[in-house]
Amino acid sequence: MKITKKTKLSKIIDEKKVTKILEKYEFPCISCPFARMEMENLDLGSICEMYDIDANSLIKELNEKLDKK
């Protein structure tokens, strides 16, 4: 799977390799109880924009990690 800014959080959140990278970027949704309820609607690009996270770096790192499977 290729991750993009439009990738929904629900598609990747349960992948352990992904979670570790999200934690590294201090991605707020992994610890937010409300995010679990709206993951189907949350895409990476929007979340990164809201929390001033470098989406390009994050997505590049996620794809590199998932390609190593």
Backbone as XML, in Angstrom:
<?xml version="1.0"?>
<chain id="A" units="angstrom">
  <residue number="1" name="MET">
    <atom name="N" x="0.851" y="-1.186" z="0.000"/>
    <atom name="CA" x="0.000" y="0.000" z="0.000"/>
    <atom name="C" x="0.892" y="1.244" z="0.000"/>
  </residue>
  <residue number="2" name="LYS">
    <atom name="N" x="0.578" y="2.176" z="-0.841"/>
    <atom name="CA" x="1.291" y="3.451" z="-0.918"/>
    <atom name="C" x="0.525" y="4.476" z="-0.079"/>
  </residue>
  <residue number="3" name="ILE">
    <atom name="N" x="1.197" y="5.068" z="0.871"/>
    <atom name="CA" x="0.582" y="6.072" z="1.740"/>
    <atom name="C" x="0.733" y="7.442" z="1.089"/>
  </residue>
  <residue number="4" name="THR">
    <atom name="N" x="-0.350" y="8.212" z="1.112"/>
    <atom name="CA" x="-0.358" y="9.571" z="0.577"/>
    <atom name="C" x="-1.011" y="10.492" z="1.607"/>
  </residue>
  <residue number="5" name="LYS">
    <atom name="N" x="-1.106" y="11.762" z="1.280"/>
    <atom name="CA" x="-1.774" y="12.716" z="2.169"/>
    <atom name="C" x="-3.258" y="12.397" z="2.308"/>
  </residue>
  <residue number="6" name="LYS">
    <atom name="N" x="-3.813" y="11.687" z="1.344"/>
    <atom name="CA" x="-5.238" y="11.353" z="1.374"/>
    <atom name="C" x="-5.529" y="10.026" z="2.078"/>
  </residue>
  <residue number="7" name="THR">
    <atom name="N" x="-4.486" y="9.319" z="2.503"/>
    <atom name="CA" x="-4.676" y="8.045" z="3.196"/>
    <atom name="C" x="-5.407" y="8.275" z="4.510"/>
  </residue>
  <residue number="8" name="LYS">
    <atom name="N" x="-6.448" y="7.517" z="4.713"/>
    <atom name="CA" x="-7.231" y="7.628" z="5.952"/>
    <atom name="C" x="-6.459" y="6.984" z="7.104"/>
  </residue>
  <residue number="9" name="LEU">
    <atom name="N" x="-6.523" y="7.605" z="8.233"/>
    <atom name="CA" x="-5.839" y="7.121" z="9.421"/>
    <atom name="C" x="-6.274" y="5.698" z="9.766"/>
  </residue>
  <residue number="10" name="SER">
    <atom name="N" x="-7.514" y="5.382" z="9.526"/>
    <atom name="CA" x="-8.042" y="4.052" z="9.846"/>
    <atom name="C" x="-7.340" y="2.941" z="9.063"/>
  </residue>
  <residue number="11" name="LYS">
    <atom name="N" x="-6.761" y="3.263" z="7.918"/>
    <atom name="CA" x="-6.092" y="2.261" z="7.079"/>
    <atom name="C" x="-4.714" y="1.866" z="7.604"/>
  </residue>
  <residue number="12" name="ILE">
    <atom name="N" x="-4.116" y="2.716" z="8.431"/>
    <atom name="CA" x="-2.732" y="2.461" z="8.843"/>
    <atom name="C" x="-2.512" y="2.395" z="10.352"/>
  </residue>
  <residue number="13" name="ILE">
    <atom name="N" x="-3.445" y="2.829" z="11.142"/>
    <atom name="CA" x="-3.213" y="3.031" z="12.573"/>
    <atom name="C" x="-2.869" y="1.748" z="13.330"/>
  </residue>
  <residue number="14" name="ASP">
    <atom name="N" x="-3.323" y="0.608" z="12.886"/>
    <atom name="CA" x="-3.071" y="-0.624" z="13.624"/>
    <atom name="C" x="-1.769" y="-1.324" z="13.239"/>
  </residue>
  <residue number="15" name="GLU">
    <atom name="N" x="-1.023" y="-0.741" z="12.331"/>
    <atom name="CA" x="0.265" y="-1.289" z="11.902"/>
    <atom name="C" x="1.347" y="-0.832" z="12.882"/>
  </residue>
  <residue number="16" name="LYS">
    <atom name="N" x="2.009" y="-1.754" z="13.574"/>
    <atom name="CA" x="2.991" y="-1.386" z="14.610"/>
    <atom name="C" x="4.120" y="-0.507" z="14.077"/>
  </residue>
  <residue number="17" name="LYS">
    <atom name="N" x="4.636" y="-0.820" z="12.904"/>
    <atom name="CA" x="5.722" y="-0.022" z="12.325"/>
    <atom name="C" x="5.268" y="1.417" z="12.108"/>
  </residue>
  <residue number="18" name="VAL">
    <atom name="N" x="4.031" y="1.580" z="11.684"/>
    <atom name="CA" x="3.474" y="2.908" z="11.433"/>
    <atom name="C" x="3.300" y="3.672" z="12.738"/>
  </residue>
  <residue number="19" name="THR">
    <atom name="N" x="2.801" y="3.014" z="13.752"/>
    <atom name="CA" x="2.561" y="3.663" z="15.038"/>
    <atom name="C" x="3.849" y="4.248" z="15.610"/>
  </residue>
  <residue number="20" name="LYS">
    <atom name="N" x="4.941" y="3.517" z="15.490"/>
    <atom name="CA" x="6.221" y="4.011" z="16.016"/>
    <atom name="C" x="6.655" y="5.285" z="15.291"/>
  </residue>
  <residue number="21" name="ILE">
    <atom name="N" x="6.443" y="5.352" z="14.005"/>
    <atom name="CA" x="6.807" y="6.554" z="13.246"/>
    <atom name="C" x="5.879" y="7.706" z="13.614"/>
  </residue>
  <residue number="22" name="LEU">
    <atom name="N" x="4.592" y="7.428" z="13.756"/>
    <atom name="CA" x="3.649" y="8.483" z="14.151"/>
    <atom name="C" x="4.022" y="9.045" z="15.522"/>
  </residue>
  <residue number="23" name="GLU">
    <atom name="N" x="4.432" y="8.184" z="16.435"/>
    <atom name="CA" x="4.868" y="8.643" z="17.757"/>
    <atom name="C" x="6.096" y="9.544" z="17.634"/>
  </residue>
  <residue number="24" name="LYS">
    <atom name="N" x="7.016" y="9.179" z="16.774"/>
    <atom name="CA" x="8.229" y="9.979" z="16.562"/>
    <atom name="C" x="7.881" y="11.410" z="16.123"/>
  </residue>
  <residue number="25" name="TYR">
    <atom name="N" x="6.836" y="11.542" z="15.309"/>
    <atom name="CA" x="6.410" y="12.850" z="14.821"/>
    <atom name="C" x="5.414" y="13.526" z="15.773"/>
  </residue>
  <residue number="26" name="GLU">
    <atom name="N" x="5.210" y="12.932" z="16.930"/>
    <atom name="CA" x="4.270" y="13.446" z="17.939"/>
    <atom name="C" x="2.872" y="13.629" z="17.348"/>
  </residue>
  <residue number="27" name="PHE">
    <atom name="N" x="2.474" y="12.635" z="16.578"/>
    <atom name="CA" x="1.170" y="12.636" z="15.917"/>
    <atom name="C" x="0.089" y="12.528" z="16.985"/>
  </residue>
  <residue number="28" name="PRO">
    <atom name="N" x="-0.766" y="13.531" z="17.147"/>
    <atom name="CA" x="-1.694" y="13.581" z="18.279"/>
    <atom name="C" x="-2.801" y="12.522" z="18.252"/>
  </residue>
  <residue number="29" name="CYS">
    <atom name="N" x="-3.165" y="12.056" z="17.100"/>
    <atom name="CA" x="-4.333" y="11.176" z="16.984"/>
    <atom name="C" x="-4.132" y="9.788" z="17.579"/>
  </residue>
  <residue number="30" name="ILE">
    <atom name="N" x="-2.908" y="9.368" z="17.746"/>
    <atom name="CA" x="-2.711" y="8.020" z="18.271"/>
    <atom name="C" x="-3.057" y="7.917" z="19.756"/>
  </residue>
  <residue number="31" name="SER">
    <atom name="N" x="-3.079" y="9.031" z="20.440"/>
    <atom name="CA" x="-3.450" y="9.011" z="21.855"/>
    <atom name="C" x="-4.796" y="9.684" z="22.125"/>
  </residue>
  <residue number="32" name="CYS">
    <atom name="N" x="-5.441" y="10.160" z="21.092"/>
    <atom name="CA" x="-6.710" y="10.873" z="21.254"/>
    <atom name="C" x="-7.893" y="9.892" z="21.213"/>
  </residue>
  <residue number="33" name="PRO">
    <atom name="N" x="-8.689" y="9.855" z="22.278"/>
    <atom name="CA" x="-9.832" y="8.930" z="22.285"/>
    <atom name="C" x="-10.869" y="9.268" z="21.218"/>
  </residue>
  <residue number="34" name="PHE">
    <atom name="N" x="-10.973" y="10.523" z="20.831"/>
    <atom name="CA" x="-11.956" y="10.920" z="19.830"/>
    <atom name="C" x="-11.535" y="10.507" z="18.419"/>
  </residue>
  <residue number="35" name="ALA">
    <atom name="N" x="-10.240" y="10.407" z="18.199"/>
    <atom name="CA" x="-9.741" y="10.023" z="16.876"/>
    <atom name="C" x="-10.239" y="8.630" z="16.506"/>
  </residue>
  <residue number="36" name="ARG">
    <atom name="N" x="-10.317" y="7.737" z="17.470"/>
    <atom name="CA" x="-10.803" y="6.369" z="17.195"/>
    <atom name="C" x="-12.214" y="6.398" z="16.614"/>
  </residue>
  <residue number="37" name="MET">
    <atom name="N" x="-13.013" y="7.371" z="17.015"/>
    <atom name="CA" x="-14.388" y="7.455" z="16.536"/>
    <atom name="C" x="-14.478" y="8.052" z="15.132"/>
  </residue>
  <residue number="38" name="GLU">
    <atom name="N" x="-13.502" y="8.843" z="14.749"/>
    <atom name="CA" x="-13.598" y="9.510" z="13.451"/>
    <atom name="C" x="-12.475" y="9.158" z="12.477"/>
  </residue>
  <residue number="39" name="MET">
    <atom name="N" x="-11.769" y="8.067" z="12.725"/>
    <atom name="CA" x="-10.641" y="7.677" z="11.874"/>
    <atom name="C" x="-11.003" y="7.480" z="10.404"/>
  </residue>
  <residue number="40" name="GLU">
    <atom name="N" x="-12.201" y="7.059" z="10.132"/>
    <atom name="CA" x="-12.631" y="6.851" z="8.747"/>
    <atom name="C" x="-12.631" y="8.164" z="7.961"/>
  </residue>
  <residue number="41" name="ASN">
    <atom name="N" x="-12.741" y="9.282" z="8.665"/>
    <atom name="CA" x="-12.816" y="10.588" z="8.015"/>
    <atom name="C" x="-11.510" y="11.371" z="8.065"/>
  </residue>
  <residue number="42" name="LEU">
    <atom name="N" x="-10.581" y="10.940" z="8.904"/>
    <atom name="CA" x="-9.331" y="11.678" z="9.072"/>
    <atom name="C" x="-8.280" y="11.206" z="8.070"/>
  </residue>
  <residue number="43" name="ASP">
    <atom name="N" x="-7.760" y="12.147" z="7.282"/>
    <atom name="CA" x="-6.676" y="11.774" z="6.376"/>
    <atom name="C" x="-5.377" y="12.414" z="6.874"/>
  </residue>
  <residue number="44" name="LEU">
    <atom name="N" x="-4.271" y="11.772" z="6.530"/>
    <atom name="CA" x="-2.966" y="12.204" z="7.038"/>
    <atom name="C" x="-2.651" y="13.656" z="6.703"/>
  </residue>
  <residue number="45" name="GLY">
    <atom name="N" x="-2.932" y="14.065" z="5.482"/>
    <atom name="CA" x="-2.623" y="15.436" z="5.074"/>
    <atom name="C" x="-3.320" y="16.475" z="5.934"/>
  </residue>
  <residue number="46" name="SER">
    <atom name="N" x="-4.589" y="16.266" z="6.196"/>
    <atom name="CA" x="-5.359" y="17.220" z="7.010"/>
    <atom name="C" x="-4.855" y="17.264" z="8.447"/>
  </residue>
  <residue number="47" name="ILE">
    <atom name="N" x="-4.561" y="16.096" z="8.996"/>
    <atom name="CA" x="-4.061" y="16.047" z="10.369"/>
    <atom name="C" x="-2.714" y="16.761" z="10.461"/>
  </residue>
  <residue number="48" name="CYS">
    <atom name="N" x="-1.841" y="16.492" z="9.508"/>
    <atom name="CA" x="-0.529" y="17.141" z="9.505"/>
    <atom name="C" x="-0.672" y="18.659" z="9.401"/>
  </residue>
  <residue number="49" name="GLU">
    <atom name="N" x="-1.591" y="19.096" z="8.580"/>
    <atom name="CA" x="-1.816" y="20.540" z="8.426"/>
    <atom name="C" x="-2.323" y="21.155" z="9.728"/>
  </residue>
  <residue number="50" name="MET">
    <atom name="N" x="-3.259" y="20.492" z="10.381"/>
    <atom name="CA" x="-3.837" y="21.003" z="11.630"/>
    <atom name="C" x="-2.799" y="21.119" z="12.742"/>
  </residue>
  <residue number="51" name="TYR">
    <atom name="N" x="-1.855" y="20.176" z="12.785"/>
    <atom name="CA" x="-0.899" y="20.123" z="13.888"/>
    <atom name="C" x="0.515" y="20.510" z="13.486"/>
  </residue>
  <residue number="52" name="ASP">
    <atom name="N" x="0.640" y="21.127" z="12.319"/>
    <atom name="CA" x="1.930" y="21.630" z="11.828"/>
    <atom name="C" x="3.014" y="20.542" z="11.828"/>
  </residue>
  <residue number="53" name="ILE">
    <atom name="N" x="2.655" y="19.394" z="11.251"/>
    <atom name="CA" x="3.583" y="18.270" z="11.097"/>
    <atom name="C" x="4.014" y="18.236" z="9.639"/>
  </residue>
  <residue number="54" name="ASP">
    <atom name="N" x="5.273" y="17.993" z="9.390"/>
    <atom name="CA" x="5.797" y="17.929" z="8.027"/>
    <atom name="C" x="5.255" y="16.671" z="7.340"/>
  </residue>
  <residue number="55" name="ALA">
    <atom name="N" x="4.188" y="16.827" z="6.581"/>
    <atom name="CA" x="3.513" y="15.696" z="5.944"/>
    <atom name="C" x="4.415" y="14.965" z="4.967"/>
  </residue>
  <residue number="56" name="ASN">
    <atom name="N" x="5.190" y="15.699" z="4.199"/>
    <atom name="CA" x="6.046" y="15.056" z="3.200"/>
    <atom name="C" x="7.080" y="14.147" z="3.854"/>
  </residue>
  <residue number="57" name="SER">
    <atom name="N" x="7.720" y="14.612" z="4.910"/>
    <atom name="CA" x="8.712" y="13.791" z="5.618"/>
    <atom name="C" x="8.056" y="12.581" z="6.276"/>
  </residue>
  <residue number="58" name="LEU">
    <atom name="N" x="6.928" y="12.804" z="6.916"/>
    <atom name="CA" x="6.211" y="11.726" z="7.582"/>
    <atom name="C" x="5.805" y="10.650" z="6.583"/>
  </residue>
  <residue number="59" name="ILE">
    <atom name="N" x="5.190" y="11.044" z="5.492"/>
    <atom name="CA" x="4.704" y="10.096" z="4.496"/>
    <atom name="C" x="5.865" y="9.357" z="3.832"/>
  </residue>
  <residue number="60" name="LYS">
    <atom name="N" x="6.950" y="10.066" z="3.573"/>
    <atom name="CA" x="8.135" y="9.423" z="2.992"/>
    <atom name="C" x="8.652" y="8.330" z="3.930"/>
  </residue>
  <residue number="61" name="GLU">
    <atom name="N" x="8.758" y="8.653" z="5.208"/>
    <atom name="CA" x="9.255" y="7.694" z="6.184"/>
    <atom name="C" x="8.306" y="6.509" z="6.350"/>
  </residue>
  <residue number="62" name="LEU">
    <atom name="N" x="7.007" y="6.772" z="6.352"/>
    <atom name="CA" x="6.023" y="5.695" z="6.458"/>
    <atom name="C" x="6.141" y="4.736" z="5.279"/>
  </residue>
  <residue number="63" name="ASN">
    <atom name="N" x="6.225" y="5.287" z="4.076"/>
    <atom name="CA" x="6.327" y="4.441" z="2.885"/>
    <atom name="C" x="7.624" y="3.640" z="2.864"/>
  </residue>
  <residue number="64" name="GLU">
    <atom name="N" x="8.718" y="4.260" z="3.284"/>
    <atom name="CA" x="9.994" y="3.542" z="3.338"/>
    <atom name="C" x="9.910" y="2.373" z="4.313"/>
  </residue>
  <residue number="65" name="LYS">
    <atom name="N" x="9.293" y="2.588" z="5.447"/>
    <atom name="CA" x="9.184" y="1.538" z="6.475"/>
    <atom name="C" x="8.277" y="0.410" z="5.993"/>
  </residue>
  <residue number="66" name="LEU">
    <atom name="N" x="7.174" y="0.756" z="5.347"/>
    <atom name="CA" x="6.248" y="-0.274" z="4.881"/>
    <atom name="C" x="6.790" y="-1.043" z="3.683"/>
  </residue>
  <residue number="67" name="ASP">
    <atom name="N" x="7.664" y="-0.400" z="2.898"/>
    <atom name="CA" x="8.282" y="-1.090" z="1.749"/>
    <atom name="C" x="9.264" y="-2.161" z="2.205"/>
  </residue>
  <residue number="68" name="LYS">
    <atom name="N" x="9.744" y="-2.048" z="3.425"/>
    <atom name="CA" x="10.730" y="-2.998" z="3.950"/>
    <atom name="C" x="10.084" y="-4.267" z="4.491"/>
  </residue>
  <residue number="69" name="LYS">
    <atom name="N" x="8.783" y="-4.383" z="4.426"/>
    <atom name="CA" x="8.071" y="-5.562" z="4.929"/>
    <atom name="C" x="8.561" y="-6.820" z="4.288"/>
  </residue>
</chain>
